[in-house]
Amino acid sequence: MLSRTSRKTLLLVLGSAFQLLLLAANPAIAREIPNKSELKENVEVALKGMERYSNAQHGFSIDYPKTWEKIEPKDSLIICKFITLDGLASYRVVVEKLPSPITLAEYYKLTSDQIKTALPAQHMAVNFVSEGDSKLGGVPAKKTIYTLAFEDTPRTAKIEQYLAIKGDKAFVFNYTAEEPIFDDFRKVIDKALDSMEFQ
């Protein structure tokens, strides 16, 4: 059980991480959604050319399509992100050092509470589709799928997120896409997830 001080500290850290994910998860709503033929070609090309991304500082590696744009933000909890179609689909890895020991269940609850309270406060309708246990890089993880409707646009984002703890760090894998094309990139995302490893 977290003490009140530890909980407050963790909420501050999670608040920063959550804001970063919120900004990163907003798909490029100005871009037209490609047709199914174009999406299929994008996926086929992506699967044929996967490359390895490694980060020794944070102790993880993951595969990504070399045809997708790779971004490594500076001074950010978002360590890497990979985007296609100008951001209509993307995935990213967030790493944060935990200020105090915490269980995966506690971390998951704090993160879920952040999503459920902060998003509606920013005029974004969130709907949790599913929640459950999973794996990320071979370690226990919590998996969440939810949709996010943005104000002033009829388009909706769908997010698949994995939370895991390895040592004194929390890892977040976040896949975001426009809801109509979310399933079209399933093979790419599954391949990326299967490739994730911790050192």
Buried (B, 14 or more C-beta within 10 A) or exposed (E): EBEEEBBEBBBEBBEEBBBBBBEBBBBBBEEEBBEEEEBEEBBEBBEEEBEEBEBEEBBBBBBBBEBBBEBEEEEBBBBBBBBBBEBBBBBBBBBBEBEEEBEBEBBBBBBBEBBEEBBEEEEBEBEEEEEEEEBBBEEBBBBBBBBBBBEEEEBBBBBBBBBBBBEEBBBBBBBBBBBEBBEBBEEBBEBBBEBBBBE
